[in-house]
Amino acid sequence: HVHTSFSFDAYFFDPLNGPREAYRFAKGEPEAIPCDDPSVACTARRLDRPLDFTAVTDHSEFLGAFAATCGVSSEEAQAPVFCRELGDYIRGNVFELLRGSTDSAMYRATSRVDLFHTADAWGRSVAITEEENVPCRFTTFAAYEYSAQPAGGMLHRNIVFLGSSLP
């Protein structure tokens, strides 16, 4: 169960690592880790023991939308001020986000994001999942995480697919 830069919450803490980097990290390859600035790598880490399988389960809500809108650096961002301010808000209110108790400003801000990126991000994630699968050595699963917030609560459900018959 791994989140990458395609996930709304993980993006603002580490936009450097997408699904391919997550699978390669799970296989034992080194990957970049940001330090003070979430978009600047300052070190690399690797697992002591590679994993046998991994499912990249990015949040279905806003899947890939912030990575597409904001890029990795402010120069790439389609809306740099919006991306910087929203990132600062999310990093400063992470515990409220996790509890599902954010204010209406968060919902107004996220309404500015182009959700057409979601289908593209899902397609890219599935393609990467298939490319990184190594039969009998490393198994990848196409998956996502559904994170409903009924009545201010947080319900996480990982949806994992078997085979290649996918939505």
C-alpha positions, -999 to 999 in steps of 0.1 A, spaced: 0 0 0 19 30 -13 9 66 -21 28 86 -47 28 121 -62 -5 111 -79 -22 113 -44 -36 146 -33 -21 144 2 13 128 -7 19 152 -36 24 182 -13 50 164 8 70 147 -20 62 155 -56 94 138 -67 82 102 -67 54 88 -88 42 52 -94 73 41 -113 96 53 -85 75 36 -59 77 3 -77 114 6 -82 119 16 -46 100 -16 -36 123 -36 -58 153 -23 -39 165 6 -60 174 39 -44 149 68 -47 151 105 -40 138 119 -7 131 157 -3 143 176 27 133 212 35 117 219 1 94 191 -9 103 195 -46 141 193 -41 159 160 -35 186 161 -9 192 124 -3 183 89 -16 171 59 4 167 22 -4 151 -7 13 174 -32 31 154 -60 16 134 -56 -16 97 -65 -15 80 -94 -33 49 -74 -43 35 -39 -41 3 -21 -49 4 17 -56 -29 28 -40 -31 65 -47 -63 82 -36 -90 81 -62 -101 116 -52 -82 141 -73 -60 113 -87 -31 129 -105 -48 163 -106 -23 182 -84 7 166 -100 -6 177 -134 -16 212 -122 14 220 -100 42 200 -116 73 194 -95 87 229 -94 70 264 -94 84 269 -129 63 239 -141 32 249 -123 2 260 -143 -9 281 -113 22 287 -91 6 310 -65 -24 287 -61 -1 256 -58 22 272 -33 -6 285 -11 -26 252 -12 6 233 -5 14 255 25 -22 251 37 -21 213 34 13 209 51 2 233 79 -32 215 85 -23 178 79 -39 165 111 -72 183 103 -71 168 68 -65 133 82 -94 137 106 -116 150 77 -122 183 96 -110 209 72 -128 242 66 -147 253 36 -116 271 22 -101 238 14 -131 227 -6 -132 260 -25 -95 257 -33 -97 221 -45 -127 230 -68 -102 249 -90 -84 217 -99 -91 202 -133 -104 167 -126 -100 156 -163 -64 147 -152 -78 118 -131 -86 94 -161 -52 101 -176 -34 95 -142 -53 62 -137 -43 51 -172 -7 60 -166 -6 43 -132 -21 11 -147 5 12 -176 34 16 -151 20 -12 -129 20 -35 -159 55 -24 -170 71 -29 -136 56 -63 -130 82 -91 -132 65 -125 -132 78 -148 -105 101 -121 -91 81 -90 -83 43 -87 -85 25 -54 -90 -12 -48 -85 -33 -21 -101 -51 -5 -72 -64 27 -57 -76 40 -24 -112 53 -19 -113 78 10 -148 88 17 -154 113 45 -189 108 57 -199 129 87 -164 142 91 -150 106 95 -123 91 73 -129 58 57 -101 43 36 -107 14 13 -80 -1 -8 -94 -15 -41 -70 -40 -56 -75 -56 -90 -65 -90 -101 -56 -94 -137 -58 -68 -165 -96 -64 -167 -98 -29 -152 -121 1 -153 
